[in-house]
Amino acid sequence: MTSTSTAQHDRAGNLIKMFTVMRREFLSRVKTKGFIIGTILMPLFIVGIFGVQIWLATISSDEIKKVGVLDQTGELYASLENNLDAKTENGTRLFNLEKIEMVNNLETSKKVLAERVDAGDLDYYVILDQGIHENNHAEIYGKTASDFRKNNEIESAITKAVIDQRLTRSGLDGENIRKLMKPVRLEAFKISGEGKEQKESEMKIVIAWILCFFLYMAMILYGAIILRSVLEEKTSRVVESVVSSVKPFYLMAGKLLGVGAMGLTQFLIWATVAGLVSFYGVTVAGMLGANAGPNVELTHIPLSVLGYFVLFFVLGYFLYATLYAGVGSLVNSDQDAQHMAMPITMIFMAAFFCSIYIINNPTASATKVLSLIPFFAPITMMTRIAMETATPVEIVLSIVLMIVTLIGCVWLSAKIFRVGVLMYGKRPTLPEVIKWLRYA
């Protein structure tokens, strides 16, 4: 057998062993209760909570409330009844108001109204104080005071009625003033290089924030898993028997691939659940005719953004995971691991805070520079992609720089890992690590 064929045979054998390590890392983690709870049961639990909340909101939204109104001013009831015009799906008024007359004095009237609430004749009663125009104060009573949505609707209607009355006293027409003061809604449109116009959505900022936050949490979580995996095998001396059959580089690569595959599995499951939740939410909103806020848009995440998200997740994961693996091979305790990993964590925290700057300043020169720094790019460039402010050239350049940096990090970490994983005792100093890099 020639030396070339022998080398190829050894390389093939090492690759097989690497994938064996990868398979072990992947299966040992996806079979744990923590993975099942965190990846499958927790999203289902969240979906269930949202479903119950929507169901309960649907039930409560159709429940007509009987409200007694004791108007001590004698001027606000008609306006309040006109303003409190929320309706159920079938067009029935949500609030059924009843004008209450004073019985002897206020305390006696409140006692009579409280008895009607206890008997179920009224759900609430409202006291409009005679000095409401000066003290801006009204009171609502009921068996429960925690129905904040309905309380806010009643409060808003009272406020509108009081303001209308004040304007009328001043010789002004409240309805005309509201028309004159109606705010202008500014719609943003993006002009592409070809002169085409595309409406900009504020949801892009929300999407960018969600994606960069997920990347931030994922990198820290999976990096910590790699660090702990290397540290546990080193402190338990298991690694000594493993490296006798698997070269350190392939051992490190197998660990990185195994945990990375677990991370992608989690992401795909979560993405599927998120997609189903979004579809369900849009469907329910359409069925309910939801219009909770003005000009609310239900937008989807473009497939290109999801594709880039997976790419930057993979590149960012391997970039930081190689560093965590190198750190794990240097230390012998959890305390040392936390100290040594802190600089890596600080770099990624800086990238996360830079993404906030990018969201607020998407076209600044500093934004372009920050999105090209390899250790920041997984978050900063992904933020720009989600906001559609990055050019294709900038995206490609960022990816190339990340790949080059990743190759360098793999080379450095592999050298450190080869020596450090079998070193015990005190933590090595920086000159010793540099010596390993020179001679390993």
C-alpha positions in Angstrom: 0.0 0.0 0.0 1.5 3.4 -1.0 1.9 6.3 1.3 -0.8 8.2 -0.6 -3.4 5.5 -0.2 -2.4 5.0 3.4 -3.0 8.7 4.1 -6.4 8.6 2.3 -7.3 5.5 4.3 -6.4 7.3 7.6 -8.3 10.4 6.6 -11.4 8.3 5.8 -11.1 6.5 9.1 -10.8 9.8 11.0 -13.8 11.2 9.2 -15.8 8.1 10.2 -14.7 8.5 13.8 -15.6 12.2 13.6 -19.1 11.4 12.5 -19.3 8.8 15.2 -18.5 11.5 17.8 -21.0 13.8 16.1 -23.7 11.1 16.3 -23.0 10.5 19.9 -23.1 14.2 20.8 -26.3 14.7 18.9 -28.2 11.6 20.2 -27.0 12.0 23.8 -28.5 15.5 23.9 -31.7 15.1 21.9 -32.7 12.1 24.0 -32.5 14.0 27.3 -35.6 15.2 29.1 -34.3 18.8 29.0 -34.1 18.8 25.2 -37.6 17.3 24.9 -39.1 19.8 27.4 -37.3 22.8 26.0 -37.7 22.0 22.3 -41.1 20.3 22.0 -43.2 20.5 25.1 -42.4 24.2 25.9 -43.4 25.6 22.5 -46.6 23.4 22.6 -47.2 24.8 26.1 -46.8 28.4 24.8 -49.1 27.6 21.9 -51.7 26.3 24.4 -51.5 29.4 26.5 -52.0 31.6 23.5 -54.9 29.5 22.4 -56.6 29.6 25.8 -56.1 33.4 26.0 -57.6 33.9 22.5 -60.5 31.6 23.5 -61.1 33.4 26.7 -60.9 36.8 25.0 -63.4 35.7 22.5 -65.8 34.6 25.2 -65.5 37.8 27.2 -65.7 40.1 24.2 -69.3 38.9 23.5 -70.5 39.3 27.1 -72.9 42.3 27.4 -72.3 44.4 30.6 -75.1 46.2 32.3 -73.7 49.5 33.7 -75.6 51.9 35.9 -74.5 55.6 35.5 -75.2 58.1 38.3 -74.5 61.4 36.6 -74.4 64.1 39.3 -73.6 66.7 36.7 -76.8 66.0 34.7 -74.9 66.8 31.5 -72.7 63.8 30.6 -75.0 60.7 30.4 -76.2 61.2 26.8 -72.7 61.9 25.5 -71.3 58.9 27.5 -74.0 56.6 26.1 -73.2 57.8 22.6 -69.4 57.4 23.0 -69.6 54.0 24.7 -70.6 52.3 21.4 -68.5 49.1 21.3 -70.5 46.2 19.8 -70.3 42.4 19.7 -70.0 40.4 16.5 -73.8 40.4 15.9 -74.0 44.2 16.3 -75.4 44.3 19.9 -74.0 47.0 22.1 -71.4 45.6 24.5 -72.4 48.0 27.2 -76.1 48.4 28.2 -76.3 51.7 30.1 -79.0 52.7 32.6 -79.4 56.2 33.9 -79.6 56.2 37.7 -81.4 58.9 39.7 -80.1 60.0 43.0 -81.9 58.4 46.0 -81.8 60.9 49.0 -78.0 61.3 49.0 -74.9 59.8 47.4 -74.2 57.2 50.2 -77.8 55.9 50.1 -77.7 55.7 46.3 -74.4 53.8 46.4 -75.9 51.3 48.9 -78.9 50.7 46.6 -76.6 50.3 43.6 -74.4 47.9 45.5 -77.4 45.7 46.3 -78.3 45.6 42.6 -74.8 44.5 41.7 -74.9 41.8 44.4 -78.3 40.6 43.0 -76.9 40.5 39.4 -79.1 43.3 38.1 -76.0 45.4 37.3 -72.4 44.4 36.5 -71.0 47.8 37.3 -72.1 51.2 38.4 -70.3 54.5 37.6 -70.3 57.7 39.7 -69.7 60.9 37.7 -68.9 63.4 40.3 -70.4 66.9 40.1 -66.9 68.4 40.1 -65.5 66.0 37.4 -64.6 69.0 35.1 -62.3 70.3 37.8 -61.0 67.2 39.6 -61.0 64.8 36.6 -62.2 62.0 38.8 -64.8 59.3 38.3 -65.5 56.0 40.1 -66.6 52.6 39.0 -67.8 49.8 41.3 -68.4 46.1 40.6 -67.9 42.6 41.9 -64.5 42.7 40.2 -62.4 45.7 39.4 -59.8 43.8 37.4 -61.4 43.8 34.0 -59.0 46.4 32.7 -60.0 46.2 29.1 -63.6 47.2 29.8 -62.5 49.7 32.5 -60.3 51.4 29.9 -63.2 51.5 27.4 -65.4 53.1 30.0 -62.7 55.5 31.1 -62.0 56.6 27.5 -65.7 57.2 26.9 -66.0 59.3 30.0 -63.0 61.3 29.1 -64.4 62.0 25.6 -67.7 63.0 27.1 -66.1 65.4 29.6 -63.9 67.0 26.9 -66.9 67.4 24.6 -68.8 69.1 27.4 -65.9 71.4 28.2 -65.6 72.4 24.6 -69.4 73.0 24.4 -69.2 75.3 27.4 -66.4 77.2 25.6 -68.6 77.6 22.6 -66.7 75.1 20.5 -67.9 71.9 18.7 -66.0 68.9 19.9 -66.7 66.8 16.8 -65.4 69.5 14.5 -62.3 70.0 16.6 -61.6 66.2 16.5 -61.8 66.3 12.7 -59.5 69.3 12.5 -57.0 67.6 14.9 -57.1 64.2 13.2 -53.4 63.1 12.9 -51.6 62.5 9.6 -50.4 59.0 9.0 -47.0 58.9 7.3 -46.4 55.8 5.1 -42.8 54.9 4.2 -41.9 53.6 0.8 -38.5 52.2 -0.3 -37.2 53.1 -3.7 -35.0 50.4 -5.3 -32.2 51.0 -7.7 -34.6 50.4 -10.6 -36.9 53.2 -9.4 -39.6 50.8 -8.1 -41.5 51.7 -5.0 -42.1 49.3 -2.1 -44.1 50.0 1.0 -42.0 49.7 4.1 -43.4 47.9 7.1 -42.6 48.6 10.8 -42.8 44.9 11.3 -39.3 44.7 9.7 -37.9 46.2 12.9 -39.7 43.7 15.0 -38.5 40.8 12.9 -34.9 42.1 13.0 -35.1 42.4 16.8 -36.5 38.9 17.2 -34.0 37.3 14.9 -31.0 39.0 16.4 -32.2 38.2 20.0 -32.6 34.6 19.0 -29.1 34.5 17.5 -27.7 36.1 20.7 -29.3 33.6 23.0 -28.5 30.6 20.7 -24.8 31.4 20.4 -24.4 31.8 24.2 -26.5 28.6 24.9 -24.8 26.4 22.4 -21.3 27.8 23.1 -21.8 27.0 26.8 -22.9 23.5 25.9 -19.6 23.0 23.9 -17.6 24.5 26.7 -19.2 22.2 29.3 -19.0 19.1 27.1 -15.2 19.5 26.7 -14.7 20.4 30.3 -16.7 17.4 31.6 -14.8 14.9 29.5 -11.5 16.4 30.4 -12.1 16.5 34.2 -13.5 12.9 34.1 -10.5 11.7 32.2 -12.8 10.2 29.5 -11.0 12.3 26.9 -7.8 10.3 27.5 -9.3 7.1 26.2 -11.2 8.9 23.4 -8.1 10.6 22.0 -6.3 7.3 21.9 -8.6 6.3 19.0 -9.7 9.7 17.6 -7.3 12.6 16.8 -8.0 15.7 18.9 -9.0 17.8 15.8 -11.6 15.3 14.7 -12.9 14.9 18.3 -13.4 18.7 18.4 -15.0 18.8 15.0 -17.4 15.9 16.0 -18.5 17.8 19.1 -19.1 21.0 17.2 -21.1 19.2 14.5 -23.1 17.2 17.0 -24.1 20.2 19.1 -24.7 22.3 15.9 -27.0 19.6 14.5 -28.9 19.7 17.8 -29.2 23.5 17.5 -30.5 23.3 13.9 -33.0 20.7 15.0 -34.3 23.0 17.7 -34.5 25.9 15.3 -36.5 23.9 12.7 -38.9 22.8 15.4 -39.3 26.3 16.8 -39.7 27.8 13.3 -42.4 25.3 12.5 -44.2 26.0 15.7 -43.8 29.8 15.2 -45.2 29.4 11.7 -48.2 27.5 12.9 -48.8 30.0 15.7 -48.6 32.9 13.2 -51.0 31.2 10.8 -53.4 30.4 13.6 -53.2 34.0 14.9 -54.0 35.4 11.5 -56.9 33.0 11.0 -58.4 33.8 14.4 -57.9 37.6 13.9 -59.7 37.3 10.6 -62.5 35.3 12.1 -62.9 37.9 14.9 -62.6 40.8 12.5 -59.8 42.0 14.8 -58.9 45.7 14.5 -57.3 46.3 17.9 -55.1 49.0 16.6 -55.0 51.3 13.6 -53.3 50.2 10.5 -52.0 46.9 12.0 -50.2 44.8 9.4 -49.8 41.0 9.6 -46.6 40.5 7.6 -44.6 37.4 6.9 -40.9 36.8 7.0 -39.5 36.4 3.5 -37.9 33.0 2.7 -34.7 34.8 1.7 -34.4 36.2 5.2 -35.0 32.8 6.8 -32.3 31.3 4.4 -29.8 34.0 5.5 -30.8 33.4 9.1 -29.9 29.7 8.9 -26.6 30.6 7.1 -25.5 33.2 9.6 -26.7 30.9 12.5 -24.4 28.1 11.2 -21.4 30.4 10.5 -21.8 32.3 13.8 -22.2 29.0 15.7 -19.1 27.4 14.4 -17.1 30.7 14.7 -17.9 31.0 18.4 -18.1 27.3 19.2 -14.5 26.8 18.1 -13.4 29.5 20.5 -15.5 27.9 23.3 -14.0 24.5 22.6 -10.5 25.9 22.8 -11.3 27.6 26.1 -12.8 24.3 27.4 -9.6 22.5 26.7 -7.6 25.0 28.7 -9.4 24.9 32.0 -10.0 22.3 34.7 -13.0 23.8 36.7 -16.2 25.6 36.1 -14.9 28.7 37.8 -11.9 28.9 35.5 -14.2 28.2 32.5 -16.4 31.2 33.4 -13.4 33.5 33.7 -11.8 32.3 30.4 -15.1 32.4 28.5 -16.0 35.9 29.6 -14.1 37.7 26.8 -15.9 35.7 24.2 -19.3 36.4 25.8 -18.4 40.1 26.0 -17.7 40.2 22.3 -21.1 38.7 21.5 -22.8 41.1 23.9 -21.1 44.0 22.1 -22.5 42.6 18.8 -26.0 42.5 20.3 -25.8 46.1 21.5 -24.5 47.2 18.1 -27.6 45.6 16.5 -29.7 48.1 18.6 -27.7 50.9 17.1 -28.2 49.5 13.6 -31.9 49.3 14.1 -32.0 53.0 15.0 -29.4 54.0 12.4 -29.9 51.6 9.4 -28.0 53.8 6.8 -25.2 55.1 8.9 -21.5 54.5 7.9 -20.8 52.9 11.2 -23.6 50.4 10.6 -21.9 49.2 7.4 -18.6 48.8 9.2 -20.1 47.0 12.2 -21.9 44.5 9.9 -18.6 43.5 8.2 -16.7 42.7 11.4 -16.6 38.9 11.4 -17.3 38.4 15.1 -20.2 40.9 15.0 -21.6 39.9 11.6 -23.9 37.0 12.7 -26.0 39.5 14.5 -25.3 42.9 12.9 -25.4 41.8 9.2 -28.5 39.6 10.0 -30.2 42.7 11.4 -29.5 44.7 8.2 -30.7 41.8 6.1 -34.0 41.6 8.1 -34.4 45.3 7.6 -33.5 45.0 3.9 -30.8 47.7 4.1 -27.8 45.5 3.1 -26.7 45.3 -0.5 -25.8 41.9 -2.1 -22.1 42.9 -2.3 -22.0 43.7 1.5 -23.7 40.4 2.3 -21.3 38.4 0.2 -18.3 40.3 1.6 -19.5 39.7 5.2 -20.0 35.9 4.5 -16.5 35.7 3.0 -14.9 37.5 5.9 -16.7 35.2 8.4 -15.5 32.1 6.5 -11.9 33.3 6.5 -12.1 34.2 10.2 -13.7 30.8 10.9 -10.9 29.0 9.2 -8.4 30.9 11.3 -10.3 30.2 14.5 -10.5 26.5 13.7 -6.8 26.4 13.1 -6.0 28.2 16.3 -8.5 26.2 18.4 -7.4 22.9 17.0 -3.8 23.5 18.0 -4.9 24.6 21.5 -7.3 21.7 21.8 -4.7 19.1 20.8 -2.4 20.1 23.7 -4.8 21.6 26.2 -7.3 18.7 26.3 -4.6 16.4 27.9 -3.1 19.1 30.2 -4.1 19.0 33.9 -3.2 21.1 36.9 -2.9 24.8 36.9 -4.4 27.0 34.2 -1.9 27.7 31.4 -0.6 31.2 31.0 -0.8 33.2 27.8 2.9 32.7 27.0 2.3 29.0 27.3 -0.7 29.0 25.0 1.4 31.0 22.4 4.1 28.4 22.7 1.5 25.7 22.0 0.4 27.5 18.9 4.0 27.7 17.7 5.0 24.1 18.3 1.8 22.1 18.3 
